[in-house]
Amino acid sequence: MLGKTANGLFWMYRYLERAENTARLIEAGQRIALTRLHGSDDEWRAILQTAGGLKAFEAANEGVTKEAAINWLLRARENGSSVLRCIETARQNARLVRTAITGEVWESMNSTYMMAQETLARKVGERDLPGVLVALRRQTALVRGMTHGTMLRNDIYNFARVGTFLERADNTARILDVKYYVLLPSASAVGGAVDNVHWESILRSVSARGGFRMEYGPGAGPRQIIDFLILNTKMPRSLAFCVNKLGENLKYLAPPEHPTEAQSMVSRIQQDHLRRDIDDVLDYGLHEFIETYLDLLARVARQIEVDYRFYE
Amino acid sequence: MTDRPVFDEMWGTGETLREPYRKFHDWFSAEDPARLRAKQREAEELFRLSGITFNVYGRAEAEERLIPFDIIPRIIGGAEWNKLCKGIEQRVRAINSFLYDVYHKQEIVKAGRIPEAMISGNEAFLPQMIGVEPPGGIYTHIVGIDLVCTGPGEFFVLEDNARTPSGVSYMLENRETMLQMFPELFSQNRVQPVQNYPALLNQSLSDCAPAGAADTPVVAVLTPGIYNSAYFEHSFLADQMGVELVEGQDLRVVDGRVAMRTTDGYKPIDVLYRRVDDDFLDPLNFNPDSTLGVPGIMDVYRAGGITIANAPGTGIADDKAIYSYMPDIVEFYTGERPLLKNVPTWRCSDRESLSHVLDNLGDLVVKEVHGSGGYGMLVGPAAGKTELREFRKKLEAKPRNYIAQPTLALSTCPIFSRTGLTPRHVDLRPFVLFSPKGVTITPGGLTRVALKKGSLVVNSSQGGGTKDTWVLED
């Protein structure tokens, strides 16, 4: 496969995953905001912070308001990670790798793009927001389903999966980190009613309420939620799950005799960070843990570009 | 315009239905127009979803447009087609022989059939190609001959496209769409298939591989990239042939071969179907600013290490000034009388011709010698006074840049409009493959249709549409 094609697949699926997770993040933010009794729009500041775009947002907007934050995350042209721009970039990459993907995958990607162009052409009002978010997630799920159902299990598929899991491994960690930023103003609220609502919202945003109850039973609290989203290997959006998958897909792509550098880096993340006890993580500090982990993940991404000759 | 009645391919010049359209007409008469209108919209939806769009030059990069598709097929009888094919094959063979001669002994100049200045003074002439032996002796692997019809079986060649003819993806997608929307039509009519074009293209290109290539040569399509107006077609053809779609930045010369960067190292290419112009092909040999090409590819080519399709320098054969010599060219190389007619052409570089053209500007079509896509041309009968005056100035300033032709009474085909079937002017671009094993012509080709009433300009960039083109099995 061409290095350029591997690059295009990697980014097509990263952006597709990012589009979906940004939609999930907006949903989490909206829920936290709606269940808040009083105060300012701090949760939106937190969400923008975790999405990595607070600085750019502040440069382009006057103050953090709910409406501006949602618009920024959903459809702002100046935000390269807005849902609209992610879908456009994913489709652009799909065009680039049109010869590698099936007609079904291309058409589902193209229809996602057409839907986003239409739905996000204008500002989305509060009343329409839930429906739009559901529709966007349904579209990205369609592309993933077509990928799953029609693509050969070869190196093309594996590069697509590497992109998917790398991005998801990143995004779930960021969603978890929202909690850290929301709590910043007053650490005293831990364990209170508001705190539980926040955690509930985070679980919802990764479609994990039912799964969580199945795994931990009723009455489980924040500690278990953190365990679930970081260390649980059955939960398809958890850090451990995504990094394991990333390792498997990279293993498929590597020559059997000598593992690639990116593969070794992934093994080290698994060893050092994801095969631990939840108490270790909490002692280390959840936010600090996530920061370290995100940095390592970014290095893996850069190494993949080198290992598979994406650019030269 | 001439006073002759316009020939309609469905109705002739009168009210008698022509034979190839008989079964189609029966079907159409029994159809509910409302259902057909819905089908027309459905076709558009299918095209949009498939992403078969083109970018219009000079517009925002994000703008992708659909070429309008008309659901009424253009139908050609088998016997008429076979006759046409003989003429096309003769012309394509002559063009290839002409190119070989131009870059070798130039016998045709020595024989006094073409002035030397027409060759050496031509912008499309590539001195770098002199003495080069293209693998298999083939210069024009893929040719699109633009034809217009003026009466039953009366075809004229409007233009030869010997560089990188485009539009074949529309031919294939149009048929695909018709098959999906109106399967019953294909049960009722025996329409010769076009779908194996990508396989034939792959075979034909492979047959042109350089000596020493493996049994299954490595073929790749070279595109200028995702922003090129024909990018859809490039990716479509690579996909359908099952070969890699590469850009200049994916390629480099490694150990005397042109190789593509894969995830596990550089892999040599035997045949490159390039959709990049000569000028941009090799910054070391041509335009030094090009980032679309491959530095050093011409040196590999000259050493016989790769096949470039079409060969560099073929533009001299489809130049509009050379066009006027085509009857001589065909006769000179085949020893036969040309089977296909040329449109009478005035070369404005010639003083007498120029004054004739200036005197009759309102009746003529004037084209730039190196233009394409319908840009920079004048359709005299349709032009206003100001346009005529402006064009006259351009002509007087640079007469060598122009040729002029009479406006032909182009045939019409019906399109599906709000009022039912309405005649519109059409042209036809059949696609021809050429390898040492022979000439293959896909039955049909791309029919372009001027959607505006009375318009003679069919180019998609100027508001033209396309139709599925049927050749019936007799």
Interface residues (C-beta under 8 A of the other chain):
Chain A: M1 L2 G3 K4 T5 A6 Q92 R95 L96 R98 T99 G103 W106 E107 N110 S111 M114 D155 L253 P255 Y308 R309 E312
Chain B: R48 L49 S50 G51 I226 Y231 S235 F236 A238 D239 V243 E244 L245 V246 E247 Q249 D250 M260 R261 T262 T263 D264 G265
